[in-house]
Amino acid sequence: MKNIAVILSGCGVKDGSEIHEATLLLLAIDKLGAKYTIFAPNSEFTVVNHYMGVETDEKRNILIESARIARGEINDLITFDASKYDALILPGGFGAAKNLCTYAVDGANMEVRKDVAQAIVDMHTLHKPIGGLCIAPVVIAGVLSNGVNLTIGNDRATASDVEEFGATHTDAEATEVVIDEVNNVYTSPCYMLATHISQVYEGIENLVRSILESLD
């Protein structure tokens, strides 16, 4: 059975992993006959009140908050070993842009967390599939600045930033998957464009299926 690693960035669309995307990703992996292993960085992050939409004075831990989605079955990203996994996928949510990297603050001048970057580099070195949903492809583009082809949908400003990293951006609809066969990278817009949760699942299932088919 194929084992897909998933990196979460917290719990909640405004300051962590987008919960629909994260949960539907786990569902798609399971439904398509693979297993998943969940990781998250072990560090603090700023918190957003999801009801009011404002930042609070709280500090929470990315790993601990991500464990809510993982039902406690989660690993510190520092322990990630690319040799043990068949693929790596990052769901979106604002946490991908502010907890896994600094894109939310620094835009095209962002930096990617070292543990996140190392996981992506290690998988890429082994030519194993790497997937990104929603805004998470920005993280991948920030690490693989080698002309990797990916999508965040059709937002011109974000696409321009992706291209500044040295990546190539391809416009795509919510349920479509852009596949870079050379770099073994798979991306889908999900909630960057989707207006219904069913569209999000369709895009995610298409992405996971494409990755698993590449492993056959």
N, C-alpha and C positions, 0 to 999 in steps of 0.2 A: 504493500500500500504506500502510495506517495505521501510524503510528509511536507506540508507547506508551512513555512514560518510566517507569522503575521506580527508586524510591529505596530503597537498602539501608542497613542500620545496623550492619554487621559480619558476622561469620560464626559462627553458633552460637546455638541457642535461648536459652541462659542469659545471654548478654551481647551478642548481635547479632541479625541476621536469622535467623528460623527457616528452616533450610536446605531442608526439604521444601517449605514454602510458597513460598520464593523460587524454587526450581528448578521446581516445578510451575506457578508463575505464568509463567515464561519458556516452558515447554512449551505451556501453554494459549494464550498469545499467538501462538506460532509455528504451532501446530496449527490455529488458527482464522484463519490467513491474514494476520496482521499481523506487524510487526517490533517489536523492543524496543531501547531505549537505556537503559543502566544508569548511575545516579549514586549517589554517597555523599558525606557530609560529610568534609572533610579535617581531622581532629583526633583527639587521643588519647582512649582510654577505658579503664576498668578491666576486667580480664580475670577470667573465672570458669573454674576447672578443671571441665570438663564431666563428667569421670569421678568426681571427688570431690564436686562440687557446691558448692565453696567458692571465694571470691574469692582471687586470688593477688596478689603484689606487682608483677606485670608491668604494663606499659603498652603498649598497641598502638594502631595507627592505624585508624580506622573505614574509610577509603578503601582502605587496603592490605589489610585483612582482607576487605572486601567483594569485592575483586578476585579472591579465591579462588573465589567463587561465579560471578563474571562471566568467569572464565577470562582475566582480564587486560584485558578490553574494558570499561573503566569510565571515568567522567568525574567530575571534581571538581564537587560540587553547586553551587559558586559560579559555574560557567559555564552553569547551566541557563537556557534561553531558552524560555519557554512558547509563543512563537509558532511554534516548530519542531515541536511535538508535539501529537498528537491527543487524548491522555489521559495521566493520571498515576495510578500505583497504588503503594501502600505495603504490602509484606508485613509480617507480624507478627514475633513473637520479642521477647524481653525488651529487646533493643537498641532497639526502637521506643519503649519506655517509659523508657529511661534514656540513650540516645545521641541520639535525635531530639528528645526533650523530657525534662523532669525528673519525669514522672508517677511513676516508680518510687520516687522519694524524697519528692516534695512532694505527691503525690495531687492533690486538687482545686485546690491552689495552684500547680500546675505552670506552667512556662514552656516554650515551644517554641523550638528553635534558630531563629535569624533566617534562615539560608539555607533551612531546611525550610519555615518559615512563608511566606517570600517565594515559594517555588515554588508552594505551595498557593494563596496569594492571587492570584498571577499567572494560574494556570489558572482559578480561580474567576471572576476579572474577565473573562476571555475566554469564560466559560460553557462550558468544556471539561470533560469527565468526570473525576472524581477518585474513585479506588477505595481502599478500605482493608480489609485482612484481619486477622482475629484481634484483637489489642489495638491495632493501628494506627489504627482509627477514633478512638481517644482523641486522637491527634495532630490529626486533622482537626477534631474537635469543639473542641479548644483554640484552633484558628485561626479557624474559621468559627462563631463564637459568635453565630449569627443564627437559631437555631431549626432548624438543619439536622437532618434525621431520619436516624438511622443505628443500627447494632447492634454490640454486642460479644458477642451471644449472649443469656444470661439471668442473668448474675451481677449480683445486686442492688447490691452495693457499688460496682462499677465503673459500672453504669448510673446510679446516683445521682450519681456524680462527673461523668459525661458531661452529665447534666442541669444540674448546677451551672454548667457552662460556658455554658449557654444553649441547648444542643442538646436534641433530643427523642430518646428511646431507644425502639426497637421490639424486643421479644424475637424471636429467630429461632433456628431449628435450624441444625445445623452446615453443611448444604449449601444453605441458603436465602440469598437476596440481598435486602437491603432497599434499595429505590431511592427516592431523594429527587429527583423530577423537577424540582422548582423550583431546587434548588441543584446538580443534576447530580452527585450523590454516590451511590456504590454501595459497599455494605459487606457482608461475610459473616464469620461467626464462626470458621470453620476450626478450628484447634486449641484455641480457647477451649472447644469442645464435642466436637470430633471424637475418636473412639477408634480410627479406622482411617485410614490414609493415603489410601485410596480415597475416603473421605468428604471429605477435604481437597481432593483434586483435583476432585471433583464440584462443590463449592462455588466453587472458583476458576474452573473452566471456565464455570459459570453466570454468574459475575460478569463475566468477560472477554467472554463472548458478549453479555450485556446491554449492556455498554459499546459494543461494536462495532455492535450493532444500532441503538443510538441515534445512531451516526455515519453511518448509511446515508442 
